[in-house]
Amino acid sequence: MNKKTTPADLFLGILALLLISVSFYQTWLGLQQIFGPASFVIALVLSLLLLFLCWMLRNAKLEGKPTGSLVGIYVFIASFCFIANFNALYTRFMKTDIYTDELRLINKSYTELENNIESKLSYKYNKMTAQNIEIKKKQMMEQIKDPGNKGIGERAQALIRDIEKLTGQKVDHLTPVGSDYEDLAERMGRQIDNMISDLSPEEQALKTDINNATLKWNKNIQELLLLSKKDKDVLSQGIIDESLAEYNKLGSRAQTVLGNEKIHFEPVVSQTQEVGKIGFAFEHAIKHFGMYQFVVLAGCILLDFVIVIIILLVTGPDNNRNNRGSVFNNKRSGNTLIPNN
């Protein structure tokens, strides 16, 4: 007589199917970076093996047989799913944060490179005065381009007077070509640069380019960070690649123009190119371990290992199954009474 399916069997079967189905999907996504289209078949095979081992483990427990070898095989196979699941889930949860950190680091790198280059340039004034003039100049340029008050208005004129006091020279008030106030701001800035600097044409061009690049990428990155999560995930890698390409060109150019003795530049490589790769997911999680990383880790353990733990804990030997057999194989023993005649 076969053992009937119990509610416990049904519950464990449905639970195993649900958990391993989710694990299958995440394993498929997590292995795509390595195996491409073949990841679907690999994930399916691994998931079917896990389901089969769950069934074998329950039967072994019911029959009172040792389960150590089956558990070992399960852990070995589930480990592959765990690694792939972690990669897929971590990438999904943390991709936006990884991109955001990289973009902010690029902004910081541009500012540091700009400051480093300007500190190595030669000026007619002492360093403190030159820095103050540079700050006033940038404020003036932004004021001239201000959409709400374009041109050399009262605030821009006040900044120009401050610059004149610092330099002891007269600043000419240039006029815009048509309504091109971007061009006006650039020409006013170059005029002040020429007043305070003692630079070669190459150094002057380098200074202008690093200033413009820093302003441009600071603006572009800030605008990108204000977008929705979906848009950031789509657009970030392109902005990162483009900004770093220009950053590396400017850094190498600065080293050539100023000389190795003045500035040492190391090209920067985007870390986000590794997003989606298994090694990067674990490396990033270890370096930035916190609540999000813990949640992803716990989720992966839940998907791949909790079902086998439940089976081992709630399943006990089935005595009816162990004692079940044919009535013809059962022998009765006892004493035979022989009457005395």
TORKOL-421055 format. One line per 10 residues: for each residue x, y, z of C-alpha. Coordinates in steps of 0.2 Angstrom, whole numbers. Example, Ala and Ser with C-alpha at 12.3 -4.5 7.8 and 13.67 -1.06 7.14 Angstrom:
BEGIN
62,-22,39; 68,-5,36
END
This chain:
BEGIN
0,0,0; 8,17,-5; 9,31,7; -4,45,4; 1,63,1; -1,73,17; -4,91,19; 14,93,25; 20,85,8; 9,97,-2
15,112,8; 34,108,6; 32,103,-12; 24,120,-16; 36,130,-5; 51,121,-14; 44,124,-31; 41,143,-27; 58,146,-20; 68,136,-33
58,144,-47; 63,162,-41; 81,155,-39; 80,148,-57; 76,165,-64; 89,175,-54; 102,161,-58; 98,164,-76; 100,182,-75; 116,181,-64
125,169,-76; 121,178,-92; 137,188,-91; 147,172,-91; 137,160,-102; 126,171,-112; 111,162,-120; 117,145,-112; 113,152,-95; 95,148,-97
99,129,-99; 112,129,-85; 100,138,-73; 86,126,-77; 97,110,-75; 103,117,-58; 85,121,-52; 79,104,-57; 93,96,-48; 89,105,-32
71,100,-33; 76,82,-36; 88,83,-21; 74,90,-10; 63,75,-14; 77,63,-11; 81,71,6; 63,70,12; 62,52,7; 78,48,16
72,57,31; 55,47,31; 64,31,29; 77,35,43; 92,34,31; 107,45,32; 106,62,24; 124,69,25; 129,65,7; 113,72,0
115,88,10; 133,89,4; 128,87,-14; 113,100,-12; 125,113,-4; 138,111,-18; 125,113,-32; 115,127,-22; 132,137,-20; 132,140,-39
114,146,-38; 118,157,-23; 133,165,-32; 122,169,-48; 108,175,-37; 118,187,-27; 125,194,-43; 108,197,-51; 100,203,-35; 114,214,-30
116,222,-47; 97,225,-48; 97,234,-30; 113,243,-31; 116,248,-49; 109,265,-47; 119,268,-31; 135,262,-39; 132,274,-54; 129,288,-42
145,285,-32; 155,285,-48; 147,301,-55; 150,310,-39; 168,304,-39; 171,310,-57; 165,327,-51; 177,327,-37; 191,321,-48; 188,336,-61
188,348,-46; 204,341,-39; 213,341,-57; 207,359,-60; 215,364,-43; 230,354,-46; 233,362,-63; 230,380,-57; 241,378,-42; 256,374,-54
253,389,-65; 263,405,-64; 254,421,-59; 259,439,-58; 251,439,-41; 254,429,-25; 244,413,-23; 231,420,-11; 227,435,-22; 227,424,-38
215,412,-30; 203,426,-24; 203,434,-42; 200,417,-49; 185,415,-38; 178,432,-42; 181,429,-60; 170,412,-60; 157,421,-51; 157,435,-63
156,423,-78; 141,414,-70; 132,430,-67; 134,436,-85; 126,419,-91; 112,420,-77; 96,417,-87; 87,429,-75; 99,443,-77; 110,441,-92
124,452,-96; 135,464,-86; 122,469,-73; 124,476,-56; 130,460,-48; 143,457,-62; 149,475,-61; 152,473,-42; 162,458,-45; 172,467,-58
176,481,-46; 182,468,-34; 194,461,-47; 200,478,-51; 204,482,-33; 214,465,-32; 223,467,-48; 226,486,-48; 221,486,-66; 206,492,-76
194,478,-83; 186,483,-100; 167,480,-101; 165,470,-117; 148,468,-126; 139,453,-132; 138,447,-150; 120,447,-153; 112,438,-138; 127,426,-135
130,429,-117; 140,412,-115; 153,420,-127; 153,436,-118; 156,427,-101; 171,417,-109; 179,433,-117; 177,442,-100; 185,428,-91; 200,427,-104
203,445,-102; 205,443,-83; 216,428,-85; 227,438,-97; 228,452,-83; 234,440,-69; 243,426,-77; 260,424,-84; 257,409,-95; 262,402,-111
249,400,-125; 248,381,-121; 246,384,-102; 233,397,-105; 223,385,-117; 225,371,-104; 218,382,-90; 203,387,-101; 199,369,-106; 200,362,-88
189,376,-82; 176,373,-95; 177,355,-94; 174,356,-75; 159,367,-77; 152,357,-91; 153,340,-82; 148,347,-65; 132,353,-73; 129,338,-84
131,326,-69; 120,336,-57; 106,336,-70; 108,317,-73; 107,314,-54; 90,323,-53; 83,310,-66; 72,295,-61; 81,279,-56; 77,271,-73
84,285,-83; 99,286,-72; 102,267,-75; 101,269,-94; 111,285,-96; 124,284,-83; 137,273,-91; 137,284,-107; 140,300,-97; 153,291,-86
163,285,-101; 162,301,-110; 167,312,-95; 182,300,-90; 188,300,-108; 189,319,-108; 196,319,-90; 210,307,-95; 215,318,-110; 216,334,-100
226,325,-87; 238,318,-99; 239,335,-108; 243,344,-92; 257,332,-88; 264,335,-105; 262,354,-104; 268,357,-86; 280,343,-86; 282,327,-75
291,337,-61; 276,348,-58; 261,336,-60; 259,317,-60; 244,310,-68; 237,293,-68; 222,289,-80; 206,284,-72; 196,268,-77; 178,267,-75
173,254,-62; 155,253,-68; 160,244,-83; 161,229,-71; 143,231,-65; 134,214,-68; 150,204,-67; 150,191,-52; 167,196,-46; 162,215,-45
146,211,-35; 155,202,-21; 170,214,-21; 158,229,-20; 147,221,-7; 162,217,4; 169,235,3; 153,243,6; 144,231,18; 129,238,26
110,235,27; 107,234,9; 121,221,7; 114,211,22; 97,211,14; 103,204,-2; 114,191,6; 99,185,17; 88,185,2; 100,173,-7
101,162,7; 82,161,9; 80,157,-9; 93,143,-10; 95,135,7; 80,138,18; 69,124,10; 82,111,13; 84,117,31; 65,116,33
64,98,26; 78,92,38; 69,100,53; 51,96,50; 53,78,43; 54,63,54; 55,45,51; 39,37,46; 37,21,56; 22,15,46
33,16,31; 47,7,39; 36,-7,46; 26,-9,31; 28,-26,22; 18,-41,15; 8,-51,27; 16,-66,20; 33,-61,26; 27,-59,44
30,-74,55; 21,-77,71; 31,-85,85; 24,-93,101; 23,-109,111; 12,-124,104; 1,-132,118; 0,-151,116; -14,-158,127; -9,-173,137
-19,-189,133
END
